[in-house]
Amino acid sequence: MDKFIIEGGQRLHGRIKISGAKNGSLALMPATLLAPGCYHITNTPNLRDVWTMSRLLGSMGVFCELNGNDLFIDSNNIKSFEAPYEQVKKMRASFYVLGPLVARFGYAKVSLPGGCAWGPRPVDLHLKGMEKLGAEISLEAGYVIAKADRLKGTKFHLDISSVGATGNLLMAASLAKGTTVITNAATEPEITALARMLVKMGAKIDGIGTNCLTIDGVEELKPVNEETIPDRIEAATYLIATAMTKGKIEIENTNPYHLTSVLEKLESSGCKIEVTSDRIELEMDQDPEPIDIVTSIYPGFPTDLQAQWIAYMLTAKGVSRVTETIYQDRFKHVPELQRLGAQIDLADNVAIVKGGNRLSGATVMSSDLRASASLILAALIAEGTTEVLRVYHIDRGYEAIEKKLQSLGSSIKRVPTDIF
């Protein structure tokens, strides 16, 4: 297990290329279960979660090979319809295999998921949607068993605009008999990208990019080549890090349209921002203004950037409020930030940040992926040395983060540790 050692005080400056989206890849990969054949998915990030999904698919007989950022998948020889606990416990996105398996093979046995240590993320919506599509659902010894001769089109309203449930139902409905209408569907870019891949495979989907998806089921789909969209959360993390250090950055291979709400907040805080179709430049030369944010479903401010924004507001002279509306228990980074000297009060789902105070290096421990990012960002501005433990969390969602930060002038290094 590794840790990061970070010397604070460096101003970030330079240019980096953003990797493919973690959540995008984790949606595209299970879609290959829908049709036998060979797939080539480019711009795939080399991440722990991608390897976890590869091993999960491999346990079913799917061949997966990641060569650089080119992912090759062969789904011709699927032998198992089970997603075992040993794999699914590592990552909640593993539950994505449920819909494709039952849609194509009429049977799926999927362990209830694991993943980050914070907050419940129930799969009820996935299961209710599958039942509406005609699947017989049962729970046995921690596994979901889904059976169906063939799924049938239906109308299903998502009580919560769930990304995971939308993706699962979208894949399942593509091979269902008849028409399926999903209302209050998630509109995140990763769902839009999945829908576009399914259309390339032969699916018939209307309303892509909106919260109402209409899917006319087809008899079969075909394998395709696809490119993973850029990771909007990674892009925003580096923008926030640069703003915190009063630096200047140019990020390439990004989609500014996916970050509209974040860019607006950064500009309000005092950042100078210029964008083109696939590039963002940011420069910060002043103390930021304290800016309140409220997390929301897309296109609102992402919950996956809440922890990083709290770190950013530690540099603002004044009080800001960060309200979490998606997951109520997503503040495990706060006690660790307080170890660095951060003044943050929690009241239910609101973090009250008293910024402008000096931070001092200390040893802190990651609890989940985005918490890890916030600790690294805070360490960039802390005086002295900070050690961030359990960085395997950050490796789930940020490709070579220490190398990218080093290229921007940060003093960060990865070293082995015996601490678990």
C-alpha positions as a Markdown table, in Angstrom:
| # | Residue | x | y | z |
|---|---|---|---|---|
| 1 | Met | 0.0 | 0.0 | 0.0 |
| 2 | Asp | 1.3 | 3.5 | -0.9 |
| 3 | Lys | 1.1 | 7.0 | 0.6 |
| 4 | Phe | 1.7 | 10.4 | -0.8 |
| 5 | Ile | 4.2 | 12.8 | 0.7 |
| 6 | Ile | 3.4 | 16.4 | -0.2 |
| 7 | Glu | 5.3 | 19.6 | 0.5 |
| 8 | Gly | 2.9 | 22.5 | 0.4 |
| 9 | Gly | 3.4 | 26.0 | -1.0 |
| 10 | Gln | 4.0 | 25.4 | -4.7 |
| 11 | Arg | 2.0 | 27.3 | -7.3 |
| 12 | Leu | 0.6 | 25.0 | -10.0 |
| 13 | His | 1.4 | 26.1 | -13.6 |
| 14 | Gly | 1.3 | 24.3 | -16.9 |
| 15 | Arg | -0.7 | 22.1 | -19.2 |
| 16 | Ile | -2.1 | 18.6 | -18.7 |
| 17 | Lys | -4.3 | 16.2 | -20.6 |
| 18 | Ile | -7.5 | 14.9 | -19.0 |
| 19 | Ser | -8.0 | 11.1 | -19.0 |
| 20 | Gly | -11.1 | 9.3 | -20.0 |
| 21 | Ala | -14.0 | 9.3 | -17.6 |
| 22 | Lys | -14.0 | 6.6 | -14.9 |
| 23 | Asn | -17.7 | 6.5 | -14.7 |
| 24 | Gly | -18.0 | 6.6 | -18.4 |
| 25 | Ser | -15.8 | 3.5 | -18.8 |
| 26 | Leu | -17.7 | 1.6 | -16.1 |
| 27 | Ala | -20.9 | 2.1 | -18.0 |
| 28 | Leu | -19.5 | 1.2 | -21.5 |
| 29 | Met | -17.7 | -2.0 | -20.4 |
| 30 | Pro | -20.9 | -3.9 | -19.2 |
| 31 | Ala | -22.6 | -2.9 | -22.4 |
| 32 | Thr | -20.3 | -5.3 | -24.2 |
| 33 | Leu | -22.3 | -8.1 | -22.5 |
| 34 | Leu | -25.3 | -7.3 | -24.7 |
| 35 | Ala | -23.8 | -8.5 | -28.0 |
| 36 | Pro | -21.1 | -11.2 | -28.7 |
| 37 | Gly | -18.1 | -9.9 | -30.5 |
| 38 | Cys | -14.9 | -7.8 | -30.3 |
| 39 | Tyr | -14.9 | -4.2 | -29.0 |
| 40 | His | -12.2 | -1.5 | -29.0 |
| 41 | Ile | -12.8 | 1.3 | -26.4 |
| 42 | Thr | -10.3 | 4.1 | -26.7 |
| 43 | Asn | -9.4 | 6.8 | -24.2 |
| 44 | Thr | -10.0 | 4.3 | -21.4 |
| 45 | Pro | -8.3 | 5.4 | -18.1 |
| 46 | Asn | -5.8 | 3.1 | -16.5 |
| 47 | Leu | -7.5 | 2.9 | -13.1 |
| 48 | Arg | -8.2 | 0.4 | -10.3 |
| 49 | Asp | -11.9 | 0.5 | -11.0 |
| 50 | Val | -11.4 | -0.3 | -14.7 |
| 51 | Trp | -9.2 | -3.2 | -13.7 |
| 52 | Thr | -11.8 | -4.3 | -11.2 |
| 53 | Met | -14.5 | -4.3 | -13.9 |
| 54 | Ser | -12.2 | -6.1 | -16.2 |
| 55 | Arg | -11.7 | -8.9 | -13.7 |
| 56 | Leu | -15.4 | -9.1 | -13.1 |
| 57 | Leu | -16.1 | -9.5 | -16.8 |
| 58 | Gly | -13.2 | -11.9 | -17.0 |
| 59 | Ser | -14.8 | -14.1 | -14.4 |
| 60 | Met | -17.7 | -14.5 | -16.7 |
| 61 | Gly | -15.6 | -15.5 | -19.7 |
| 62 | Val | -15.1 | -12.1 | -21.3 |
| 63 | Phe | -11.6 | -11.3 | -22.5 |
| 64 | Cys | -10.4 | -7.8 | -21.5 |
| 65 | Glu | -7.0 | -6.3 | -22.3 |
| 66 | Leu | -6.0 | -2.8 | -21.5 |
| 67 | Asn | -3.0 | -1.6 | -23.6 |
| 68 | Gly | -2.2 | 1.9 | -22.6 |
| 69 | Asn | -5.5 | 3.6 | -22.9 |
| 70 | Asp | -6.9 | 1.2 | -25.5 |
| 71 | Leu | -9.3 | -1.4 | -24.1 |
| 72 | Phe | -10.0 | -4.5 | -26.1 |
| 73 | Ile | -12.9 | -6.7 | -25.1 |
| 74 | Asp | -14.1 | -10.0 | -26.6 |
| 75 | Ser | -17.5 | -11.1 | -25.3 |
| 76 | Asn | -17.9 | -14.1 | -27.6 |
| 77 | Asn | -17.3 | -16.8 | -25.0 |
| 78 | Ile | -19.4 | -15.9 | -21.9 |
| 79 | Lys | -19.7 | -19.0 | -19.7 |
| 80 | Ser | -21.0 | -17.6 | -16.5 |
| 81 | Phe | -23.9 | -15.3 | -15.6 |
| 82 | Glu | -22.8 | -14.7 | -12.1 |
| 83 | Ala | -21.0 | -11.6 | -10.7 |
| 84 | Pro | -19.4 | -13.0 | -7.5 |
| 85 | Tyr | -19.1 | -11.2 | -4.2 |
| 86 | Glu | -15.3 | -11.2 | -4.4 |
| 87 | Gln | -15.4 | -8.8 | -7.3 |
| 88 | Val | -18.6 | -6.9 | -6.7 |
| 89 | Lys | -17.7 | -5.9 | -3.1 |
| 90 | Lys | -14.9 | -3.8 | -4.5 |
| 91 | Met | -17.1 | -1.4 | -6.5 |
| 92 | Arg | -20.7 | -0.5 | -6.7 |
| 93 | Ala | -20.6 | 0.0 | -10.4 |
| 94 | Ser | -20.3 | -3.8 | -10.8 |
| 95 | Phe | -24.1 | -3.9 | -10.4 |
| 96 | Tyr | -24.3 | -2.6 | -14.0 |
| 97 | Val | -23.9 | -6.2 | -15.3 |
| 98 | Leu | -27.4 | -7.1 | -14.0 |
| 99 | Gly | -29.4 | -5.5 | -16.8 |
| 100 | Pro | -27.3 | -6.7 | -19.7 |
| 101 | Leu | -27.1 | -10.3 | -18.4 |
| 102 | Val | -30.8 | -10.8 | -17.8 |
| 103 | Ala | -31.6 | -9.0 | -21.1 |
| 104 | Arg | -29.4 | -11.2 | -23.3 |
| 105 | Phe | -29.4 | -14.5 | -21.4 |
| 106 | Gly | -32.6 | -14.4 | -19.3 |
| 107 | Tyr | -30.6 | -15.0 | -16.1 |
| 108 | Ala | -28.3 | -13.1 | -13.8 |
| 109 | Lys | -26.9 | -13.7 | -10.3 |
| 110 | Val | -25.3 | -10.6 | -9.0 |
| 111 | Ser | -23.9 | -10.0 | -5.5 |
| 112 | Leu | -25.2 | -6.9 | -3.7 |
| 113 | Pro | -22.6 | -4.2 | -4.2 |
| 114 | Gly | -19.8 | -2.7 | -2.1 |
| 115 | Gly | -17.7 | 0.3 | -2.9 |
| 116 | Cys | -16.9 | 3.5 | -1.0 |
| 117 | Ala | -17.2 | 3.5 | 2.8 |
| 118 | Trp | -19.6 | 6.4 | 3.0 |
| 119 | Gly | -23.4 | 6.5 | 2.8 |
| 120 | Pro | -26.0 | 4.0 | 1.6 |
| 121 | Arg | -26.7 | 3.8 | -2.1 |
| 122 | Pro | -29.5 | 1.3 | -2.4 |
| 123 | Val | -30.2 | -0.7 | -5.5 |
| 124 | Asp | -34.0 | -0.7 | -5.0 |
| 125 | Leu | -34.6 | 1.4 | -8.2 |
| 126 | His | -32.5 | -1.1 | -10.2 |
| 127 | Leu | -34.6 | -4.0 | -9.0 |
| 128 | Lys | -38.0 | -2.3 | -9.2 |
| 129 | Gly | -37.2 | -1.3 | -12.8 |
| 130 | Met | -36.1 | -4.9 | -13.7 |
| 131 | Glu | -39.4 | -6.2 | -12.2 |
| 132 | Lys | -41.4 | -3.7 | -14.3 |
| 133 | Leu | -39.5 | -5.0 | -17.4 |
| 134 | Gly | -40.8 | -8.5 | -16.4 |
| 135 | Ala | -37.9 | -10.0 | -14.6 |
| 136 | Glu | -38.5 | -12.2 | -11.6 |
| 137 | Ile | -36.3 | -10.9 | -8.8 |
| 138 | Ser | -35.3 | -12.8 | -5.6 |
| 139 | Leu | -32.6 | -12.3 | -3.0 |
| 140 | Glu | -30.6 | -15.3 | -1.9 |
| 141 | Ala | -27.6 | -15.2 | 0.5 |
| 142 | Gly | -26.6 | -11.7 | -0.5 |
| 143 | Tyr | -27.2 | -12.2 | -4.2 |
| 144 | Val | -29.8 | -10.8 | -6.5 |
| 145 | Ile | -31.3 | -13.5 | -8.8 |
| 146 | Ala | -33.0 | -12.2 | -11.9 |
| 147 | Lys | -34.9 | -14.4 | -14.4 |
| 148 | Ala | -36.9 | -13.7 | -17.5 |
| 149 | Asp | -37.8 | -15.5 | -20.7 |
| 150 | Arg | -37.5 | -12.1 | -22.4 |
| 151 | Leu | -37.9 | -8.7 | -20.9 |
| 152 | Lys | -40.9 | -6.7 | -22.0 |
| 153 | Gly | -41.2 | -2.9 | -22.6 |
| 154 | Thr | -42.8 | -0.9 | -19.9 |
| 155 | Lys | -43.1 | 2.6 | -18.5 |
| 156 | Phe | -41.0 | 3.3 | -15.4 |
| 157 | His | -40.6 | 6.5 | -13.4 |
| 158 | Leu | -37.4 | 6.8 | -11.3 |
| 159 | Asp | -38.3 | 8.3 | -7.9 |
| 160 | Ile | -34.7 | 9.5 | -7.8 |
| 161 | Ser | -32.8 | 10.4 | -10.8 |
| 162 | Ser | -30.2 | 7.6 | -10.4 |
| 163 | Val | -27.3 | 7.3 | -12.8 |
| 164 | Gly | -26.8 | 3.6 | -12.0 |
| 165 | Ala | -30.4 | 2.7 | -12.3 |
| 166 | Thr | -30.8 | 4.7 | -15.5 |
| 167 | Gly | -27.9 | 3.0 | -17.1 |
| 168 | Asn | -28.9 | -0.5 | -16.0 |
| 169 | Leu | -32.5 | -0.1 | -17.3 |
| 170 | Leu | -31.3 | 1.5 | -20.5 |
| 171 | Met | -29.2 | -1.5 | -21.3 |
| 172 | Ala | -31.8 | -4.0 | -20.3 |
| 173 | Ala | -34.6 | -2.2 | -22.3 |
| 174 | Ser | -32.5 | -2.2 | -25.5 |
| 175 | Leu | -33.1 | -5.9 | -25.9 |
| 176 | Ala | -36.6 | -6.0 | -24.4 |
| 177 | Lys | -39.7 | -6.7 | -26.5 |
| 178 | Gly | -41.6 | -3.6 | -27.2 |
| 179 | Thr | -41.2 | 0.0 | -26.0 |
| 180 | Thr | -39.8 | 1.2 | -22.7 |
| 181 | Val | -40.2 | 4.8 | -21.4 |
| 182 | Ile | -38.0 | 5.9 | -18.5 |
| 183 | Thr | -39.0 | 9.2 | -16.9 |
| 184 | Asn | -36.9 | 11.2 | -14.5 |
| 185 | Ala | -33.9 | 9.5 | -16.1 |
| 186 | Ala | -30.4 | 10.7 | -15.2 |
| 187 | Thr | -28.9 | 13.1 | -17.8 |
| 188 | Glu | -25.3 | 12.9 | -16.8 |
| 189 | Pro | -22.8 | 12.9 | -19.7 |
| 190 | Glu | -21.8 | 9.3 | -18.9 |
| 191 | Ile | -25.4 | 8.2 | -19.4 |
| 192 | Thr | -25.6 | 10.1 | -22.7 |
| 193 | Ala | -22.4 | 8.5 | -23.8 |
| 194 | Leu | -23.7 | 5.0 | -22.9 |
| 195 | Ala | -26.9 | 5.7 | -24.9 |
| 196 | Arg | -24.9 | 6.8 | -27.9 |
| 197 | Met | -22.8 | 3.6 | -27.8 |
| 198 | Leu | -26.0 | 1.5 | -27.6 |
| 199 | Val | -27.4 | 3.3 | -30.7 |
| 200 | Lys | -24.2 | 2.5 | -32.6 |
| 201 | Met | -24.7 | -1.1 | -31.5 |
| 202 | Gly | -28.2 | -1.0 | -33.1 |
| 203 | Ala | -30.4 | 0.1 | -30.3 |
| 204 | Lys | -33.3 | 2.5 | -30.9 |
| 205 | Ile | -33.3 | 5.3 | -28.3 |
| 206 | Asp | -35.0 | 8.6 | -28.4 |
| 207 | Gly | -34.6 | 11.5 | -25.9 |
| 208 | Ile | -30.9 | 11.1 | -25.4 |
| 209 | Gly | -29.6 | 13.8 | -23.2 |
| 210 | Thr | -33.0 | 14.4 | -21.7 |
| 211 | Asn | -34.8 | 13.0 | -18.6 |
| 212 | Cys | -37.2 | 11.0 | -20.7 |
| 213 | Leu | -35.8 | 8.1 | -22.6 |
| 214 | Thr | -37.8 | 6.0 | -25.0 |
| 215 | Ile | -36.3 | 2.7 | -26.1 |
| 216 | Asp | -37.8 | 0.5 | -28.8 |
| 217 | Gly | -36.3 | -3.0 | -28.1 |
| 218 | Val | -34.5 | -4.8 | -30.8 |
| 219 | Glu | -33.8 | -8.5 | -31.4 |
| 220 | Glu | -30.1 | -8.2 | -31.3 |
| 221 | Leu | -27.2 | -5.7 | -31.1 |
| 222 | Lys | -23.7 | -5.8 | -32.6 |
| 223 | Pro | -20.2 | -5.0 | -31.3 |
| 224 | Val | -18.7 | -1.5 | -32.0 |
| 225 | Asn | -15.7 | 0.6 | -31.3 |
| 226 | Glu | -16.2 | 3.6 | -29.0 |
| 227 | Glu | -14.3 | 6.4 | -27.4 |
| 228 | Thr | -14.6 | 7.2 | -23.7 |
| 229 | Ile | -15.6 | 10.7 | -22.9 |
| 230 | Pro | -13.2 | 13.0 | -20.9 |
| 231 | Asp | -13.5 | 12.8 | -17.1 |
| 232 | Arg | -15.3 | 16.0 | -16.0 |
| 233 | Ile | -14.6 | 15.3 | -12.3 |
| 234 | Glu | -10.8 | 14.9 | -12.9 |
| 235 | Ala | -10.8 | 18.1 | -15.0 |
| 236 | Ala | -12.6 | 20.1 | -12.3 |
| 237 | Thr | -10.3 | 18.8 | -9.6 |
| 238 | Tyr | -7.2 | 20.1 | -11.4 |
| 239 | Leu | -9.0 | 23.5 | -12.0 |
| 240 | Ile | -9.8 | 23.8 | -8.3 |
| 241 | Ala | -6.3 | 22.7 | -7.3 |
| 242 | Thr | -4.9 | 25.5 | -9.5 |
| 243 | Ala | -7.3 | 28.1 | -8.2 |
| 244 | Met | -6.3 | 27.1 | -4.6 |
| 245 | Thr | -2.6 | 27.7 | -5.3 |
| 246 | Lys | -3.2 | 30.9 | -7.3 |
| 247 | Gly | -1.8 | 29.3 | -10.4 |
| 248 | Lys | -2.4 | 29.0 | -14.1 |
| 249 | Ile | -3.4 | 25.9 | -16.0 |
| 250 | Glu | -4.5 | 24.7 | -19.4 |
| 251 | Ile | -6.3 | 21.4 | -19.6 |
| 252 | Glu | -6.7 | 19.5 | -22.8 |
| 253 | Asn | -9.1 | 16.7 | -23.9 |
| 254 | Thr | -12.0 | 18.0 | -21.9 |
| 255 | Asn | -15.6 | 19.1 | -22.5 |
| 256 | Pro | -16.3 | 22.5 | -20.9 |
| 257 | Tyr | -20.1 | 22.0 | -21.6 |
| 258 | His | -20.0 | 19.1 | -19.0 |
| 259 | Leu | -18.7 | 21.6 | -16.4 |
| 260 | Thr | -20.9 | 24.6 | -16.8 |
| 261 | Ser | -22.0 | 24.8 | -13.2 |
| 262 | Val | -18.5 | 24.3 | -11.9 |
| 263 | Leu | -17.0 | 26.9 | -14.2 |
| 264 | Glu | -19.6 | 29.4 | -13.2 |
| 265 | Lys | -18.8 | 28.9 | -9.5 |
| 266 | Leu | -15.1 | 29.2 | -10.2 |
| 267 | Glu | -15.6 | 32.5 | -12.1 |
| 268 | Ser | -17.7 | 33.8 | -9.3 |
| 269 | Ser | -14.9 | 33.1 | -6.8 |
| 270 | Gly | -12.5 | 35.2 | -8.9 |
| 271 | Cys | -10.9 | 32.8 | -11.5 |
| 272 | Lys | -10.2 | 34.0 | -15.0 |
| 273 | Ile | -11.4 | 31.3 | -17.4 |
| 274 | Glu | -11.3 | 30.8 | -21.2 |
| 275 | Val | -12.7 | 27.8 | -23.0 |
| 276 | Thr | -12.8 | 26.3 | -26.5 |
| 277 | Ser | -14.6 | 23.1 | -27.6 |
| 278 | Asp | -12.1 | 20.8 | -25.9 |
| 279 | Arg | -9.8 | 23.0 | -23.7 |
| 280 | Ile | -10.1 | 25.1 | -20.6 |
| 281 | Glu | -7.6 | 27.7 | -19.3 |
| 282 | Leu | -7.8 | 29.0 | -15.8 |
| 283 | Glu | -5.8 | 31.6 | -14.0 |
| 284 | Met | -6.2 | 32.8 | -10.4 |
| 285 | Asp | -4.3 | 35.8 | -9.0 |
| 286 | Gln | -6.2 | 36.7 | -5.9 |
| 287 | Asp | -7.8 | 35.3 | -2.8 |
| 288 | Pro | -11.1 | 33.7 | -3.7 |
| 289 | Glu | -14.4 | 35.0 | -2.7 |
| 290 | Pro | -16.4 | 32.6 | -0.4 |
| 291 | Ile | -18.9 | 30.9 | -2.6 |
| 292 | Asp | -21.8 | 28.7 | -1.4 |
| 293 | Ile | -22.6 | 25.6 | -3.3 |
| 294 | Val | -25.4 | 23.1 | -3.2 |
| 295 | Thr | -24.8 | 19.7 | -4.8 |
| 296 | Ser | -27.4 | 18.5 | -7.3 |
| 297 | Ile | -28.1 | 16.1 | -10.1 |
| 298 | Tyr | -26.6 | 17.0 | -13.4 |
| 299 | Pro | -26.4 | 19.7 | -14.7 |
| 300 | Gly | -26.1 | 21.0 | -11.1 |
| 301 | Phe | -23.0 | 21.1 | -9.0 |
| 302 | Pro | -21.6 | 17.5 | -8.8 |
| 303 | Thr | -21.6 | 15.7 | -5.5 |
| 304 | Asp | -18.3 | 14.2 | -6.6 |
| 305 | Leu | -16.7 | 17.7 | -6.3 |
| 306 | Gln | -18.2 | 18.6 | -2.9 |
| 307 | Ala | -15.1 | 17.5 | -1.0 |
| 308 | Gln | -12.7 | 19.4 | -3.3 |
| 309 | Trp | -14.8 | 22.6 | -3.1 |
| 310 | Ile | -14.6 | 22.5 | 0.7 |
| 311 | Ala | -10.8 | 22.3 | 0.4 |
| 312 | Tyr | -10.9 | 25.3 | -2.0 |
| 313 | Met | -13.1 | 27.4 | 0.3 |
| 314 | Leu | -10.4 | 27.0 | 3.0 |
| 315 | Thr | -8.5 | 29.6 | 1.0 |
| 316 | Ala | -11.3 | 32.1 | 0.9 |
| 317 | Lys | -11.3 | 34.8 | 3.6 |
| 318 | Gly | -14.8 | 34.4 | 5.0 |
| 319 | Val | -17.6 | 31.9 | 5.6 |
| 320 | Ser | -19.0 | 29.6 | 2.9 |
| 321 | Arg | -21.6 | 26.9 | 3.1 |
| 322 | Val | -21.4 | 23.6 | 1.2 |
| 323 | Thr | -24.8 | 21.7 | 1.2 |
| 324 | Glu | -24.9 | 18.1 | 0.2 |
| 325 | Thr | -28.2 | 17.0 | -1.1 |
| 326 | Ile | -27.3 | 13.7 | -2.9 |
| 327 | Tyr | -25.7 | 11.6 | -0.2 |
| 328 | Gln | -26.2 | 12.6 | 3.4 |
| 329 | Asp | -23.1 | 11.0 | 4.9 |
| 330 | Arg | -20.4 | 12.3 | 2.5 |
| 331 | Phe | -18.3 | 14.4 | 4.9 |
| 332 | Lys | -15.7 | 11.8 | 6.1 |
| 333 | His | -13.0 | 14.1 | 4.7 |
| 334 | Val | -13.9 | 16.9 | 7.2 |
| 335 | Pro | -12.2 | 15.4 | 10.3 |
| 336 | Glu | -9.1 | 14.8 | 8.3 |
| 337 | Leu | -9.1 | 18.3 | 6.9 |
| 338 | Gln | -9.4 | 19.5 | 10.5 |
| 339 | Arg | -6.2 | 17.7 | 11.3 |
| 340 | Leu | -4.5 | 20.2 | 8.9 |
| 341 | Gly | -6.1 | 23.1 | 10.8 |
| 342 | Ala | -9.2 | 23.6 | 8.8 |
| 343 | Gln | -12.1 | 25.3 | 10.6 |
| 344 | Ile | -15.3 | 23.5 | 9.4 |
| 345 | Asp | -18.5 | 22.9 | 11.3 |
| 346 | Leu | -21.0 | 20.3 | 10.3 |
| 347 | Ala | -24.8 | 20.8 | 10.7 |
| 348 | Asp | -26.7 | 17.9 | 9.3 |
| 349 | Asn | -26.0 | 18.0 | 5.5 |
| 350 | Val | -24.2 | 21.4 | 5.5 |
| 351 | Ala | -20.5 | 22.1 | 6.0 |
| 352 | Ile | -19.8 | 25.6 | 7.2 |
| 353 | Val | -16.3 | 26.5 | 6.1 |
| 354 | Lys | -14.4 | 29.3 | 7.8 |
| 355 | Gly | -11.7 | 30.1 | 5.4 |
| 356 | Gly | -8.5 | 32.2 | 5.3 |
| 357 | Asn | -6.7 | 30.4 | 8.1 |
| 358 | Arg | -3.3 | 28.8 | 7.9 |
| 359 | Leu | -3.1 | 25.1 | 7.3 |
| 360 | Ser | -0.2 | 23.0 | 8.6 |
| 361 | Gly | 1.0 | 19.7 | 7.3 |
| 362 | Ala | 0.0 | 16.5 | 9.1 |
| 363 | Thr | -0.7 | 12.8 | 8.5 |
| 364 | Val | -4.2 | 12.2 | 7.2 |
| 365 | Met | -6.0 | 9.2 | 6.0 |
| 366 | Ser | -8.3 | 8.8 | 2.9 |
| 367 | Ser | -11.7 | 7.2 | 3.4 |
| 368 | Asp | -13.0 | 7.3 | -0.1 |
| 369 | Leu | -12.1 | 8.4 | -3.6 |
| 370 | Arg | -13.2 | 12.1 | -3.6 |
| 371 | Ala | -12.2 | 12.5 | 0.1 |
| 372 | Ser | -8.7 | 11.6 | -1.1 |
| 373 | Ala | -8.7 | 14.3 | -3.7 |
| 374 | Ser | -9.7 | 16.9 | -1.1 |
| 375 | Leu | -6.9 | 15.9 | 1.2 |
| 376 | Ile | -4.3 | 16.2 | -1.6 |
| 377 | Leu | -5.6 | 19.6 | -2.6 |
| 378 | Ala | -5.5 | 20.8 | 1.0 |
| 379 | Ala | -1.9 | 19.5 | 1.3 |
| 380 | Leu | -0.9 | 21.6 | -1.7 |
| 381 | Ile | -1.6 | 24.8 | 0.4 |
| 382 | Ala | -0.6 | 23.6 | 3.8 |
| 383 | Glu | 2.7 | 24.7 | 5.4 |
| 384 | Gly | 5.2 | 21.9 | 5.7 |
| 385 | Thr | 4.8 | 18.2 | 4.9 |
| 386 | Thr | 1.6 | 16.3 | 4.7 |
| 387 | Glu | 1.3 | 12.5 | 4.4 |
| 388 | Val | -1.8 | 11.1 | 2.8 |
| 389 | Leu | -2.4 | 7.5 | 3.6 |
| 390 | Arg | -4.5 | 4.8 | 1.8 |
| 391 | Val | -4.1 | 6.4 | -1.6 |
| 392 | Tyr | -5.5 | 3.3 | -3.2 |
| 393 | His | -8.7 | 5.2 | -3.0 |
| 394 | Ile | -7.4 | 7.9 | -5.3 |
| 395 | Asp | -6.1 | 5.3 | -7.7 |
| 396 | Arg | -9.7 | 4.2 | -8.3 |
| 397 | Gly | -10.6 | 7.4 | -10.1 |
| 398 | Tyr | -7.5 | 9.5 | -11.0 |
| 399 | Glu | -5.0 | 8.3 | -13.5 |
| 400 | Ala | -1.4 | 9.0 | -12.3 |
| 401 | Ile | -2.5 | 12.0 | -10.2 |
| 402 | Glu | 1.0 | 12.4 | -8.7 |
| 403 | Lys | 2.6 | 12.6 | -12.1 |
| 404 | Lys | 0.2 | 15.2 | -13.4 |
| 405 | Leu | 0.6 | 17.3 | -10.3 |
| 406 | Gln | 4.4 | 16.9 | -10.5 |
| 407 | Ser | 4.2 | 18.2 | -14.1 |
| 408 | Leu | 2.4 | 21.3 | -12.8 |
| 409 | Gly | 5.1 | 22.0 | -10.3 |
| 410 | Ser | 3.8 | 20.3 | -7.2 |
| 411 | Ser | 6.1 | 18.6 | -4.7 |
| 412 | Ile | 4.4 | 15.2 | -4.4 |
| 413 | Lys | 5.8 | 11.7 | -4.3 |
| 414 | Arg | 4.4 | 8.3 | -3.9 |
| 415 | Val | 6.1 | 6.0 | -1.5 |
| 416 | Pro | 5.3 | 2.5 | -0.1 |
| 417 | Thr | 4.0 | 2.1 | 3.4 |
| 418 | Asp | 3.1 | -0.7 | 5.7 |
| 419 | Ile | 0.0 | 1.1 | 7.0 |
| 420 | Phe | -3.3 | -0.5 | 6.0 |
